[in-house]
Amino acid sequence: MPSRVHKKYHWGEELRDELVDEAMRQVEPLGMSGLSAREVARAVGVSHAAPAHYFSDRLSLGAAVANAGYEKMYDQIVRALSHARNRASEKLVTACTAYVGFALERPGLYRSMYDPELIEGQGRQREKRKAIDYFANLVEIKGRTFSLFVEIVREGQGEGLFRKGKADDLARLATAAAHGLARQFIDEGLGARIDRLAHAKQVFGLMLGGLETR
């Protein structure tokens, strides 16, 4: 990959954001296995040592990439919900479908957001301040994204549409279905010859049968 025209940066958010943006491009289509801090720096047009000013190692760069990915997915779900009808059941199908839609649009980024290396390496980063910040941000945005689903479930329970129970558990059912279907689409090639989002809506419609009151 050719490097960009060299730009003059002041050490700060501009260069950090540029490095993360380039890293997000480089994780397509393979995910974290395709990420190299040295290649990211070269593509941006800075020295190979530049990423170390912001990221303690490749893993903390990966955490920053995952964090940015979750931010994008969160925004995509919120935008989709802004066009959904008021009924909680439709909102839940819309949120799950937007989740899958994001995975289909950015499969490498989506894989990176759930890479086992990030999960396994999180405990090893406790002594690395810069890494701790990125992992803390990642935990926050993951929780905020999940809260979207919890709020919809609580709304449905308040309307008498969804069965009683712990909202977190019912929301986990929805996000597990969305994540599982997304991985089947992008990792197993499921539905390669069909309209995958239309199929996703059908699947999530069936899922509602386990949530709705009878």
C-alpha positions as CSV (number, residue, x, y, z in Angstrom):
1,M,0.0,0.0,0.0
2,P,1.6,3.3,-1.0
3,S,2.1,5.9,1.7
4,R,0.3,9.1,1.7
5,V,1.9,12.5,1.0
6,H,3.8,13.4,4.1
7,K,1.8,15.8,6.3
8,K,3.1,17.9,9.2
9,Y,1.4,17.0,12.4
10,H,1.4,18.4,15.9
11,W,1.3,15.6,18.4
12,G,-2.3,15.6,19.4
13,E,-5.8,14.4,18.6
14,E,-5.4,15.0,14.8
15,L,-2.6,12.5,14.3
16,R,-4.1,10.0,16.7
17,D,-7.5,10.1,14.9
18,E,-5.7,9.8,11.5
19,L,-3.8,6.7,12.8
20,V,-7.1,5.1,14.0
21,D,-8.9,5.9,10.8
22,E,-6.1,4.3,8.8
23,A,-6.1,1.3,11.1
24,M,-9.8,0.9,10.5
25,R,-9.1,0.8,6.8
26,Q,-6.4,-1.8,7.2
27,V,-8.4,-4.3,9.2
28,E,-10.6,-4.8,6.1
29,P,-11.2,-7.6,5.2
30,L,-9.2,-9.8,7.6
31,G,-9.7,-8.1,11.0
32,M,-7.0,-7.7,13.7
33,S,-4.7,-10.2,11.9
34,G,-4.2,-7.6,9.2
35,L,-3.3,-4.8,11.5
36,S,0.3,-3.5,11.7
37,A,1.2,-0.3,13.5
38,R,4.2,0.2,11.3
39,E,2.1,-0.1,8.1
40,V,-0.4,2.3,9.6
41,A,2.3,4.9,10.3
42,R,3.7,4.4,6.8
43,A,0.3,4.9,5.1
44,V,-0.3,8.1,7.1
45,G,3.1,9.4,6.3
46,V,4.7,9.6,9.7
47,S,7.6,7.7,11.3
48,H,7.1,4.1,12.4
49,A,7.7,5.3,16.0
50,A,4.7,7.8,15.8
51,P,2.0,5.4,17.0
52,A,3.9,4.8,20.2
53,H,3.1,8.3,21.3
54,Y,-0.6,7.2,21.6
55,F,-0.6,3.4,21.7
56,S,1.5,1.3,24.0
57,D,1.5,-1.6,21.6
58,R,-0.5,-3.1,18.7
59,L,-3.1,-4.4,21.1
60,S,-4.0,-0.9,22.4
61,L,-4.2,0.3,18.8
62,G,-6.6,-2.6,18.2
63,A,-8.6,-1.5,21.2
64,A,-8.8,2.0,19.8
65,V,-10.0,0.6,16.5
66,A,-12.6,-1.5,18.2
67,N,-13.8,1.5,20.2
68,A,-14.2,3.6,17.0
69,G,-16.0,0.7,15.4
70,Y,-18.5,0.5,18.3
71,E,-19.0,4.3,18.1
72,K,-19.9,3.9,14.4
73,M,-22.2,0.9,15.1
74,Y,-23.9,2.8,17.9
75,D,-24.6,5.8,15.7
76,Q,-25.9,3.5,12.9
77,I,-28.4,1.9,15.3
78,V,-29.5,5.2,16.7
79,R,-30.1,6.6,13.2
80,A,-32.1,3.5,12.3
81,L,-34.2,3.8,15.4
82,S,-35.0,7.4,14.6
83,H,-37.0,6.2,11.6
84,A,-38.7,3.3,13.4
85,R,-42.3,3.4,14.5
86,N,-43.0,3.8,18.2
87,R,-43.9,0.2,18.9
88,A,-41.1,-1.5,20.9
89,S,-41.3,-4.7,18.9
90,E,-40.5,-2.9,15.6
91,K,-37.7,-0.9,17.4
92,L,-36.1,-4.1,18.5
93,V,-36.2,-5.6,15.0
94,T,-34.8,-2.4,13.6
95,A,-32.0,-2.2,16.1
96,C,-31.0,-5.8,15.5
97,T,-31.1,-5.4,11.7
98,A,-29.0,-2.2,11.9
99,Y,-26.5,-4.2,14.0
100,V,-26.3,-6.8,11.3
101,G,-26.2,-4.2,8.6
102,F,-23.1,-2.6,10.1
103,A,-21.3,-6.0,10.2
104,L,-22.1,-6.6,6.5
105,E,-20.8,-3.1,5.6
106,R,-17.6,-3.4,7.6
107,P,-16.8,-7.1,8.2
108,G,-13.1,-6.7,9.0
109,L,-13.9,-3.9,11.5
110,Y,-16.7,-5.9,13.0
111,R,-14.4,-8.9,13.4
112,S,-11.8,-6.7,15.1
113,M,-14.4,-5.4,17.6
114,Y,-14.9,-9.0,18.9
115,D,-11.3,-10.3,18.4
116,P,-10.4,-12.8,21.1
117,E,-6.9,-11.2,21.2
118,L,-8.5,-8.0,22.7
119,I,-10.5,-9.9,25.3
120,E,-7.5,-12.1,26.3
121,G,-5.1,-9.2,26.3
122,Q,-7.1,-6.8,28.3
123,G,-5.9,-8.1,31.6
124,R,-2.3,-7.8,30.5
125,Q,-2.6,-4.1,29.9
126,R,-3.2,-2.9,33.4
127,E,0.3,-1.5,33.8
128,K,0.2,0.4,30.5
129,R,-1.6,3.7,31.0
130,K,-2.3,4.4,27.3
131,A,-3.7,1.0,26.8
132,I,-5.9,1.2,29.9
133,D,-7.5,4.4,28.5
134,Y,-8.5,2.7,25.2
135,F,-9.8,-0.4,26.9
136,A,-11.8,1.7,29.4
137,N,-13.3,3.6,26.5
138,L,-14.1,0.3,24.8
139,V,-15.9,-1.1,27.9
140,E,-18.0,2.2,28.1
141,I,-19.1,2.2,24.4
142,K,-20.0,-1.5,24.5
143,G,-22.1,-0.9,27.6
144,R,-23.8,2.1,25.9
145,T,-24.6,0.1,22.8
146,F,-26.1,-2.7,24.8
147,S,-28.1,-0.2,26.8
148,L,-30.0,0.7,23.6
149,F,-31.4,-2.8,23.5
150,V,-32.1,-2.8,27.2
151,E,-34.1,0.4,26.9
152,I,-36.2,-1.0,24.1
153,V,-37.0,-4.2,26.1
154,R,-38.0,-2.1,29.1
155,E,-40.2,0.0,26.9
156,G,-41.9,-3.1,25.5
157,Q,-42.4,-4.5,29.0
158,G,-44.0,-1.2,30.1
159,E,-46.3,-1.4,27.1
160,G,-47.2,-5.0,28.0
161,L,-45.7,-6.3,24.7
162,F,-42.8,-8.2,26.1
163,R,-42.8,-10.8,28.9
164,K,-41.7,-9.9,32.4
165,G,-38.2,-10.7,33.5
166,K,-34.8,-9.1,33.8
167,A,-34.6,-6.6,30.9
168,D,-30.8,-7.2,30.6
169,D,-31.4,-11.0,30.0
170,L,-34.0,-10.4,27.3
171,A,-31.9,-7.8,25.7
172,R,-29.0,-10.3,25.7
173,L,-31.2,-12.7,23.7
174,A,-31.6,-10.0,21.1
175,T,-28.0,-9.0,20.8
176,A,-26.9,-12.7,20.8
177,A,-29.2,-13.3,17.9
178,A,-27.9,-10.3,16.1
179,H,-24.2,-11.2,16.7
180,G,-24.7,-14.8,15.8
181,L,-26.5,-14.0,12.5
182,A,-23.9,-11.4,11.7
183,R,-21.0,-13.9,12.2
184,Q,-22.8,-16.5,10.1
185,F,-23.2,-14.0,7.3
186,I,-19.6,-12.7,7.3
187,D,-17.7,-15.8,8.4
188,E,-19.7,-18.6,7.0
189,G,-21.1,-17.0,3.8
190,L,-24.7,-17.6,4.9
191,G,-27.2,-16.1,2.6
192,A,-24.7,-15.0,0.0
193,R,-27.4,-15.3,-2.7
194,I,-30.2,-13.7,-0.9
195,D,-31.1,-10.3,0.5
196,R,-29.4,-10.7,3.8
197,L,-31.0,-7.8,5.6
198,A,-34.5,-8.9,4.5
199,H,-33.6,-12.4,5.8
200,A,-32.3,-10.8,9.1
201,K,-35.7,-9.0,9.6
202,Q,-37.5,-12.3,9.2
203,V,-35.2,-14.0,11.7
204,F,-35.6,-11.2,14.2
205,G,-39.4,-11.3,13.7
206,L,-39.3,-15.0,14.7
207,M,-37.1,-14.1,17.7
208,L,-39.9,-11.8,19.0
209,G,-42.0,-14.9,19.5
210,G,-39.9,-15.7,22.5
211,L,-40.1,-12.2,23.9
212,E,-43.7,-11.2,23.4
213,T,-46.4,-11.9,25.9
214,R,-49.0,-14.5,25.0
